Amino acid sequence: MRYHGGSGRVKQKGVLDFSINTNPLGVPIELENAIAECSAKEVYSRYPDYDYIELKRAIAYFYENIDYNNIIPCNGAAEALNLAILSLKPKTLIIVSPNYGDLDYELLCRSLGIKCIHYEMMPIGERFILDIEGLISEARSKPKPTIVLSNPNNPTGTVIPVKDIEDTARELRGKAFIVVDEAYAELSSSYTGLLGRYLDENIVVVRTFTKVFSIPGLRIGFLYTESKKALEKIDGIRQPWNVNAIIECALKKTLTSYRESLWKYIKGSQAFIALQRVELTEKLRHLGYRVYESNANFLLLEHEWIDSIELYNMLLRRNRIIVRPAHTFHGLTRHHTRVAVRRKWENELLVKALAETTPSNG
Ligand SMILES: Cc1ncc(COP(=O)(O)O)c(C=O)c1O
């Protein structure tokens, strides 16, 4: 069974949603305007370009120094991840866990007859640590492996240095592919990501506009690889119009005409999130929560005194706040919860609500 954050299933107006990790500053105005314009032009009454040539060019221009031929636009990062795994046809999928896609990958592996292995990051003090050497040995010992990891990792917020990923890819050249899910790269001030660097051909990078531009409903992401063989295979299993015409039209315009202001928005968002994250971490630690070190726009909390589902229900009922119980991530328990970093006043409401659930106040 799948399990994700988001208030889509909670039929209540006015809830404050800390279960979804989109940019707390919302949709950039340039993009919002372009979506309205594209909609007014009724672009939805035509098919999008099934090869997305102009969209690919716009993405390549936006990120600079990347070849548009190596991009495949996708229906969100979720589709990009599925397409990569489907086309690489691994015999073993090694998931660096806890991972956003733990349950989804297990479902995919079951359907495709792939052996699914979770390679666990270890909590040491207030950090999750990835043993890179151990991961390389694990991959070497398995038949036809593909490694999938998210960086920054969801739900822990851990960043694996770019160099470690590049070294791992080099070590496993000809042996394994590495799919690097960089869904939160733009929202982290301490992770620059793999785009624009020299990449080994066994790396597939997955990006999305969902998080940075706060548009989960529009479903747009892309994957990037320097492997022509992988590109051909992935494009071969992609359905022809996998990205809708509204976001195709809106992104073509904004990524090119408003490149500078969008990057300003991204840098501003990174600084905003970093500041709010420090404040929120401090306040939650003060309440007695174990808060893992995060480089992203969310925090993983540990709370021995309360069950995460009980906490979820209590916050929703008393405070109309939604958090993400984290027990469905591999290796985590019903004493883990993930919360997004949002605006200051929203974070303050969360802290106030959580204060009422700590042992001294519960
Ligand atoms: C790490 C990670 N990868 C991928 C996704 C899916 O992103 P999208 O909505 O673009 O499919 C998510 C969504 O939560 C995520 O957290």
The ligand as a Tripos MOL2 file, in Angstrom:
@<TRIPOS>MOLECULE
LIG
   16    16     1     0     0
SMALL
NO_CHARGES

@<TRIPOS>ATOM
      1 C1         12.3510   12.7250   -2.4340 C.3       1 LIG1
      2 C2         11.1480   12.8310   -3.2930 C.ar      1 LIG1
      3 N1         11.2310   12.4330   -4.5620 N.ar      1 LIG1
      4 C3         10.1810   12.5230   -5.3950 C.ar      1 LIG1
      5 C4          8.9660   13.0020   -4.9670 C.ar      1 LIG1
      6 C5          7.8330   13.0880   -5.9290 C.3       1 LIG1
      7 O1          7.8450   14.3490   -6.5010 O.3       1 LIG1
      8 P1          6.7990   14.7670   -7.6270 P.3       1 LIG1
      9 O2          5.6100   15.3160   -6.9120 O.co2     1 LIG1
     10 O3          7.4990   15.7540   -8.4560 O.co2     1 LIG1
     11 O4          6.4490   13.5180   -8.3730 O.co2     1 LIG1
     12 C6          8.8220   13.4130   -3.6520 C.ar      1 LIG1
     13 C7          7.5250   13.9090   -3.1650 C.2       1 LIG1
     14 O5          7.2770   14.0160   -1.9980 O.2       1 LIG1
     15 C8          9.9450   13.3360   -2.7930 C.ar      1 LIG1
     16 O6          9.8670   13.7240   -1.5290 O.3       1 LIG1
@<TRIPOS>BOND
     1     1     2 1
     2     2     3 ar
     3     2    15 ar
     4     3     4 ar
     5     4     5 ar
     6     5     6 1
     7     5    12 ar
     8     6     7 1
     9     7     8 1
    10     8     9 2
    11     8    10 1
    12     8    11 1
    13    12    13 1
    14    12    15 ar
    15    13    14 2
    16    15    16 1
@<TRIPOS>SUBSTRUCTURE
     1 LIG1         1 GROUP 0 **** ****
